[in-house]
Amino acid sequence: MRWIADDPDSTTRDSLQQLLVAAMTGGDSTELAEAMAGPLTFGTAGLRGPVRAGPAGMNVAVVRRATAGLAAWLRAGGAVSGGGVADAGSREWASDPQDQAVDSQDGVWDSQDQASDSRDGVWDSRGAVVVVGRDARHGSETFAAEAAGVFAAAGFTTYVLPEPLPTPLLAFAVRRLGAVAGVQITASHNPKADNGYKVYLGDGAQLVPPADTEIEAAIAAQPAAVAIPVGGPTTVYDPTEDYLARVSTLRTGSAPLRIALTPMHGVGGAMAVHALSRSGFTDVHVVAEQAAPDPEFPTVAFPNPEEPGAADLLLALAARVGADLAIALDPDADRCALAVPTPEGWRQLTGDETGALLGDHVLRRRRGLVATTVVSSTMLAKIAAAHGVGFAETLTGFKWIVRGGAGLVYGYEEAIGYCVDPDAVRDKDGISAAVVAADLAAGLRTQGRTLLDRLDVLSRTHGVHRTVGISRRMEPAARDAVVARLVAAPPEGWESDRPAPDVLRLRRPGARAVVRPSGTEPKLKAYLEVVEEPTDDLEAARVRADARIAGLREEVDSWLSS
């Protein structure tokens, strides 16, 4: 088989050979078929797949060809034409990161300080900067080294982050270095068997069409992995100090707060503790069992703070130490979940509740555009109107949110992703979000109030918004068939529209349902919302909203099952 002969890694080469022999001698061919099912493609957040042999897995051969394709696309001018550097203004690279322009007034780096490339719009890749980072998953160290080696061999000035670091630091480094692209090896909160390849362009944001399909075409045009040159000089670059300095500017008060925190076996623990400490929050208690990076994720079935039971150790610690706020990061620390104490015990906030709270808090300090997606709560639009600022509704994913429009100061998605400082990190960032959430909670605490009290204020002003998600594991053909059926015959009483070819939105007064396939997993997802105006009292409105969302969930469940 051609792929076996072209695989430069003896481990995956031998694995695929064994699968082939088994299939040819009457054994089960399922695993072989899955490994050879086809190339990984850029979904909502990059290439992702199981760490295994074959073109449908994450392995050395796939990473080499992906990087060679990305390098070829960049050399062909993709950074200018494909939604990258041109979005932010092309940038000249200073020979040393410390030579980048810094605002001498406040010591805070601003991307606008970088020199603009005025050379008639023609981009030259010779010596152009790329930066490569990684998390601590299985294969990440090897894959990052392969990606850096391919870039270096292709003539790019290649910077490598010094150790497993949170994804937001890679996104930050792309802007800090004026790089034309960055690659983070990570599968975020996917199951432990997975890894991934996330690409950032020169504006520090993820890929959007047509760049994704253009790069896929460039990957397909690359030679066999064994024929791709690997090697050349690389430079270690540590963005930690600059990142922490930036994050520390996000705090507005000085009140203390006791925090319980978990990085969920990921790479964000130490960085989050440092960021909180630099911001004045020194009373931080970390879940010991989940503090160190561990690609096996031994204490959780799925390393996602939204999964039932994933935050149990965190909430137990929070109760034990009498915390004011509990914070859970996902393994690459680009997402952040919050929980708060109540008389009945700890309650984890939904992504939409946190999104509304942080959006309102940001707008109390800074005016500008805010954005969220078609599957998130509609409350942020009302908050923006109340503050007299612009609001943008985008397609799903931060690659769209951060491109919501000029003057963006905040964006969020319901899947516990928050961008609280778009000028520094043009993506979701769980660490900076944790600092801003702690700032909000600490300020409220000085008034004898809590995050739930502020949520009450927002609900009285804008209505009780109840949201819930439904996720069904389905193979692509089955989930696409469900969406096609709903498009052809929308349920009675619902108006429908298509924000995107793979997204169906259904609406009726006071209720909304959005159905779409997952961009990272074989799942069909539905996002439900009901809005109840508190015409009498807030608690009565909540009771009505709870009953309506439960009824809507049953109704939508029937759509997805029939």
N, C-alpha and C positions, 0 to 999 in steps of 0.2 A: 504494500500500500504506500502511495506517494507520501502521505503525511508522516508515516513512521520514518521513512528514509530521510525526511527533511527536518525532523525534530532534533535540535541540538542538545536536548536534555536526556541523558540515558535513563533516568528514572521514569519519566512519562513515556519515553520511547518503548521501554520494556513493558510498561503497563499496557499500552495499546497493543503491543504485539501479543501479549497473553490473551487479551480480550478477543483479538482476531483469531487466534488459534482455537480458543474455546468455541467461538461461533462456527468456525469451519469444520469442527469435529463433532457437531451436533449439540453443543451446549447452548445456554441461554445467550441470545444476541442482543438483549435489551440494552445492556450497559454500553456495548459498542455502538449501537444505533444512537443512543443519547449523546455519546462523546462526539460522534461525527455528524450530529444533526444539522450543523450549519454554523457559520461564524457568529460570534457575539455581536450585537448591535448596540448603538447608543440609545439607551432608554432615558427615563426621567433624570437619572443621575449618573450617566456614563455606562461603560461596559461592566457587566457583572455576571458571574457564573460560578459554579463549583470549582474548587481547586482540583483539577484532574486533567488527564491527557485529552488531546483532540481539539479541533477548532471550536467546539462548543463549551470549552472549559477555560479556566484561568491557568496558564502555564507559561513557561519561558518562551516557547514558540509563538504563542498568541501575543505576549507582551512585546517581543521583538518586532513582530510584523505590525502591530498597532502603533508602536513608536516610530518605526520607519515610515509608515503611512502618514502619521501626523507631521513628521519632519518634512516629508515630500510636499504635503499640502502647504505647510508654512513657507517652504522655499518657493512654491509656485505663486505666492502672494495671498494665500488664504487669510493671513493675519489682517490684511487690509480689506479684502472683499467679503470675508465670511463672518463678520460680526465680532471681530476681535479688537485689535489695536485701534482700528478706525473709529470705533465707538467712543473711545475716550480721547482721541487725538494721539497720533503716533508719537513714540517717545525715544529720545536718545538715551543710550545707556552710559552711565558714568563708570569708569574702570573699577572703582571700589564702591561697594554699597554705602559706605560712610560718606562718600562724596556727593550723594544725592542731596538735592536742595532740602533744607529744613527751615521751618519758620523760626527765625531767631527771636521772635517776640515770645513764643510760648513753648518752643521745643517740640511741637507736635507736627509730625510729618503730614503734609497735605499733597494729594496726588496732583493738584494743580500746579505745585511748585516744580514739577518735572519739565524739562525742556521739551518743546514740541518740535517734531520732525516736519520741516517745511519743504522737503525735497520732492516737490511735484507729485506727491502721492505714490511714488515708486518705493517699494520696500525691499531692502537688501538683507538677506538672511545671514550673510557672513558675519560671524561673531555675535549674532543675536542671542539674547539671554533666554534660557529656559530654566525652570526650577522643578525639582522632583522631591516629593515627600512620601511618607508611608505611615500606616498604622502598625499594630502589632499582631495582625492576623497571620495565619499559616501562609507562608509564601511571600509575605510582603517585603521582607528584606531582600530576597533574591530578585523579585520582580522590579523593585525600585532600582537596584543595581543594574539590571538589564536595561531598563528604560534610560537611565543616565548614560550608560555606555553607548547605546545607539545614538542618542543625541550628540554626545561628544564626538563620536566617529563621523557624524554628519556635519561637523564643523560649528555646532552651536556652543556658545559659552554656557557651560552647564553647572548649575549650582545644585547641591544636594543638602537637604535638611539633615542635621547630625544624628538624629535618633527618631524612634517612632513619636510623632507629634500629632496633635489634633488637626483635622482637616482645615478648620478656619485659619490656622497659621500658614498653611500652604497658600490659601487664597489671599491672605494678607501679604505674603512674601512676593507673590506675582506682581501686585501693585507696588510694593515697596522697592522691588528691584527694577521695575519698568520692564518686566519680562514680556516676551511675545506669547509665551504659553507656560503653563504649569501642569504637572501630572501628580495626582495623589493616588497611591495604591491603597485602596480601602473598599470595604463593602458595608461601611457604616453599621447599621443595626441588623443586617441580614443574618441568617443562621450561620453557625460557626464553620460550616463546610464551604462557604462562599468567600470570594475575594473580588476585587474590582479595580477599575482603571478610570479615574475621574479626571476630565480635562478642563482646565481653565484657560481662557484666552487672555489677551493683553489688557483687557479692562478689568480683569480679576473675576469675571463671571463665567459660568459654565456655558457649554455649547448650546446654540439654538440652530434651527434650520436656516439656511441650507448647509451650514458648516458641518453638521453631524453626518449627513449623507455624503457630502463631498469627501470627508475624511474616510468614511467607510469605503468609498470607491478607491481612494488612494491606498488604503490598506489592502484591498483585494488585488491591486496592481503590483504589490511588492513581490519580490522573489521569495524563494524558500527561506525559512528562518535561518538555516545553516549558512546561507549565502549573504546574510545581512551583516555588515561590519559592526563590531562592538568594541569599544575601547577608546581611550583618549583622556585628556586631562579633565578632571572635575574639581570643583571647589566646594568645601563645606561652608554652608551659610546658616547661621542660627538667628532666626527672626524674633526669638523669645523676648529679649529685652525691649525692643521697639514695640512689639505687640503689647506687652504688659504696660508699658508707658502710655500707650494709646488708650487701653481699656481703663486705666486708672482715672482718666479724665471724664469718664461717663458717670461717676458718682457726683451727686449734688449736695448731699447732707453729710452729717458726721455722727448720727445716732448709732449706737451699737445694736447688734442683732446676733442671736445664736442660731447657727445654721447646721443642719445635718446634710451630708452630701455623699453621693455615690457616683463613681465613674463607670460602674457596671462592667468591671474587668477590662475597661478600655484605656485609652491613652490620655484622657483628660483630667485625671485626678490631681496630679501635682500642679499642672498648669492652672486649674480652677482654684486650688487653694492659694497659689501665688497671686492670681488675679484678684481674688477677694481680699487677701491680705494687703496688697498694694492699694486697694480701694478703701481700706480701713476696717474691713470685716475680718477680725482675727479669731473670733470664737467659732471655729469651724470644726465639726466632728465628721470624720470620714468612715464609712462602712469598711471595717478592716478586711472582711472576707472578700470584698470586691475592689480593694484599693489598687492592687498591682495589675498591670496588663497581663491577660491570660487568654490566649486564642481559643481555649477550650470552653470558656464561659461556664465554669462548673456549677455555679449557684443559680443559674437561670435557664429555663427551657429555650427562650428566645431573648437575645440581649437588646430588647427594646423597652424603654420605660413605659410604653403604652400597653404592653402585654399584661394580662392578668397575672398577678403574683410577682412580676419582675421587680417591683419596688418594695416588696415585703420587708426585706432586711433594712432598707432605708427608713421605712416608717416605724419599725421597731426601735431603731437607734434614735430617731427623732423623739419618740415618746419617752425613751429611757433618759435622754439628756435634757429633756424639756426645751426642745428647739422651738424657735419662732417660725422657721421656714425650713422645708425640706426640698432639696434639689437633686434631681437625677439626670445625669448626662447619658447619652448613648455612647457606644464604644469609640467613635471617632470625634465625639464632643461637638458635633455640629447641631445637635438637638438638645432640648432642655425641658424637663417636666418639673412642675412645682406641686407641692402639697402643703396644706396648712392645717393647724390644729383646730378642732371644734369641740364643743362639750361632749359630742358623741364619739370622738376619736378623730384620727387624721383623715382628711379628704384630699384626694388628688384632683387638681384642677384639669379641666379639659384643655386641649390645645386652643380652642376658640376662646375660652374664658381668659386664659393667659394672654392670648393675642390681643384681646380687647383691653385688658388692664395695661399691658406694656405700651400699646398704641396710644392710649389716653395719656399715660405718663410721659411718653416722649413728646407728645404735642403740647403738654403743659410747659415744656422746657424749650421746645424748638419748633418753629413753624416750617411746614413743607409738605410735600406729597407723601401720602401713605398708600400702601397697596396690599392686596391679598388676592386669593384665587377664587375661581368660580365654585370651588367645593368648600370654601371656608364660610364662616358665619357672615351674615350681612350687617352685623352690628358695627364693624369698623367704618363702613360707609357713613353711618349715622353719626359716629363719633367725629369723623372728619368734617362733616357738615356743621356740627355744633362748634367746632374750632375754627370754622371758616377757611379750611384748606382743601386742596384737591385730593381726590381718591381715584385709584385705578384698580379695576378688576382684571386679572390676568388668567391665562391658562395655568394648569397645575405645574408646580415646580419653581424653585428659586431662580432658575435660568430666565424665567419670564418675570417673576416678581421684581427682580433688581433692574429690569428693563422697563418698568412700569411708566417711566416718564422722568423728565428733568426735575431736579430738586427733591429727589426721594430722600426721606429721612427715616422711614420705617417700613418694614414689610414683614408679613408673617403668613404661614400656612397652618392649617388645622393639625397637621401631623407634627406638632410640637417643634416647629422650626421658626426662628425669629431672627430678623436682621435689624439690629438696633443702631448700627453705625455703618451705613452703606459706603461712606467715603473711605473707610479703612478695609472692611471686609464686604465684598459684594456677593454675599451668600449668607445662608443661615449660620449662626454662630452661638452655640450653647453657652460658651464661657462668658462672652460679653453680655448675653441675655441674662445669665445668672447674676452678674454684677448689677445690671439695671433692675432686675426683680428684687434683689436684696435692698437696693437703694429705695425703691418704692415701699417695700415692707417696713424698712427702718423708719422712714419718714412718717408713715401712718402710725407706727407704734408709739412715736412721741406724742401723737394726738389721742392715744388710747383707742386706735382703730386698727383694722386688719385689712388684708386683701379682700376678704369676703365682704367687709363693710363697703369698700370702694366698688366692688362688683354690684352690691345692692344699689348704690347711687346710679351706676350706669344702667341698671335694669329699670329703675324707676323713670329714668330720663328717656331711654330708648326702647324699652320693652324687654320682656323676658325672652331671651333667645335660647332655645334648647336645640342642641345638635347631637347627633349620634352617627356613628359609622357602621356599615355592614361590610364584612370582608368574606368572600367565598373563594376558597382555593379551587381554581378551574384551569384546565388546559386552554391554550389560546383559542382553539376552534370552538370550544363550548362557550366560552365567555363572549366571543364575538357574535355567536349565534343569538345569545340572549339580548345583546344590545341591538342587533339587527331586527329582532322581533319587536322590541319596544319602539324602535324608530318607525317601523312599518305600521304598528297599531298601538299608539299611546293609550294608557289606561283611561277609562272614561272619567271625565271631569278635570283632566289635566291638560294644560297647554305645554307644548314642547318646543325646544329649539336646540340647535347644535353649535355650541361655542367652538368646537373643533370636530374634525371628522370622527374621532373616537370618544367623544363626550356627548352625552345626552342629558339635557336639563329639563325637568318637568316641574311646572309651577301651578299652584292654585292659591287663592287668597290665604295668606298667613302660613303657607307651607311650601317647601321646596325639596326636591330630590334630584341628585346628580348621580348618574351612573357612568362609570368609566373603567377600563382595564388598568391594572397596576402597571407602572412603567418599570418596575424592578423585580416583580415576582409574578408567578402564574396565578393571579388572583383577579376576581371581578369585585369592584368596590362600589358602594353606594353611600352617598353623603346626604343626610337628612337634616332638615331644620324646620322648626315651627316657631312662630313669634306670637307672643301673647301680651297684649297691652294691660298694664296694671290699673284698670279702671276703678277697682275698689281698693284692694290692698295687695302688697307685693306677694305675700305668702299665698293668697288665693290664686293669683295669676300663675305662680309657680306650680301649684297643684294642677291647674288646668293645662299648663304647658307639658307637665310630666305625663298626664293622661293622653294628650294629643300625640306626643312623640312616640309613646308606646304603641298607640294605634297605628301611627304611620309606619312604624317599624314592621308591624305584622303585615300591613298592606304591601310594603315593598318586598318583604321576604317572600310573599306569595308570587310577586312578579318574577323574582329571580329563580323560583323553584318550578314554576309551571312550564 
